[in-house]
């Protein structure tokens, strides 16, 4: 009976030690899990910040593209206006040269008469 009691006490001690070892493992896993949870929350917060930054950048890019489009349209309009003015100036030059030629011809005719 004493041998049996001693064996049971040793088994109880061993089971207690094993239980303590398992509790320590559980504590370690729980700390690691909490650390991972904390890192995950931090990463989620960083991701949210990055997503907000991306939205702001996308808005600025859209505004810049709209400005570029407007500027491009203005340049096109100015180019067309410039071409129109060049044509008008050329037409006026031709008319002036015709009048000048007519004037010189009349002047020569009068001088010859």
C-alpha positions in Angstrom: 0.0 0.0 0.0 2.8 2.4 0.8 4.4 1.7 -2.5 1.1 2.4 -4.2 0.7 5.7 -2.2 4.2 6.7 -3.1 3.6 5.9 -6.8 0.4 7.9 -6.7 2.1 10.9 -5.1 4.9 10.8 -7.7 2.3 10.6 -10.4 0.4 13.5 -8.8 3.7 15.6 -8.7 4.5 14.7 -12.3 1.0 15.6 -13.5 1.2 18.9 -11.5 4.5 19.6 -13.2 3.1 18.8 -16.6 0.1 20.9 -15.9 2.3 23.8 -14.9 4.4 23.3 -18.0 1.2 23.4 -20.1 0.0 26.5 -18.3 3.3 28.2 -19.0 3.0 27.2 -22.7 -0.6 28.6 -22.7 0.6 31.9 -21.1 3.4 32.1 -23.8 0.9 31.5 -26.6 -1.6 34.0 -25.1 1.2 36.7 -24.9 2.2 35.9 -28.5 -1.4 36.1 -29.6 -1.9 39.4 -27.8 1.3 40.7 -29.5 0.1 39.6 -32.9 -3.3 41.1 -32.2 -1.6 44.4 -31.3 0.6 44.3 -34.4 -2.4 43.5 -36.5 -4.3 46.5 -35.1 -1.3 48.7 -35.7 -1.0 47.5 -39.3 -4.7 48.0 -39.8 -4.4 51.6 -38.6 -1.4 52.1 -40.9 -3.3 50.6 -43.8 -6.2 52.9 -43.1 -3.8 55.9 -43.1 -2.2 54.7 -46.4 -5.6 54.3 -48.0 -6.6 57.8 -46.9 -3.3 59.1 -48.4 -4.0 57.2 -51.6 -7.4 58.8 -51.9 -6.0 62.3 -51.3 -3.3 61.6 -54.0 -5.9 60.3 -56.4 -8.0 63.4 -55.9 -5.0 65.6 -56.5 -4.1 63.6 -59.6 -7.7 64.0 -60.9 -7.6 67.8 -60.2 -4.2 68.0 -62.0 -5.6 66.0 -64.9 -8.6 68.3 -65.1 -6.3 71.4 -65.0 -4.1 69.8 -67.7 -7.2 69.1 -69.8 -8.4 72.6 -69.4 -5.0 74.1 -70.2 -4.7 71.8 -73.2 -8.1 73.0 -74.4 -7.0 76.6 -73.9 -3.8 76.0 -75.8 -5.7 74.4 -78.7 -8.2 77.4 -78.7 -5.3 79.9 -78.7 -3.5 77.9 -81.5 -6.7 78.0 -83.6 -7.1 81.7 -82.8 -3.5 82.4 -83.8 -3.9 80.5 -87.0 -7.0 82.5 -87.8 -5.2 85.7 -87.1 -2.3 84.6 -89.3 -4.7 84.0 -92.1 -6.4 87.3 -91.6 -3.0 89.1 -91.5 -2.0 87.3 -94.7 -5.2 88.3 -96.4 -4.8 91.9 -95.3 -1.2 91.9 -96.6 -2.4 90.6 -100.0 -5.0 93.3 -100.1 -2.5 96.0 -99.1 0.0 94.8 -101.8 -2.8 94.8 -104.4 -3.7 98.4 -103.4 -0.1 99.4 -103.3 0.4 97.9 -106.8 -2.7 99.7 -108.1 -1.6 103.0 -106.5 1.9 102.7 -108.1 0.4 101.8 -111.4 -1.9 104.9 -111.2 1.0 107.0 -110.1 3.1 105.8 -113.1 0.2 106.4 -115.4 -0.3 109.9 -114.1 3.4 110.7 -114.4 3.5 109.4 -117.9 0.5 111.5 -118.9 
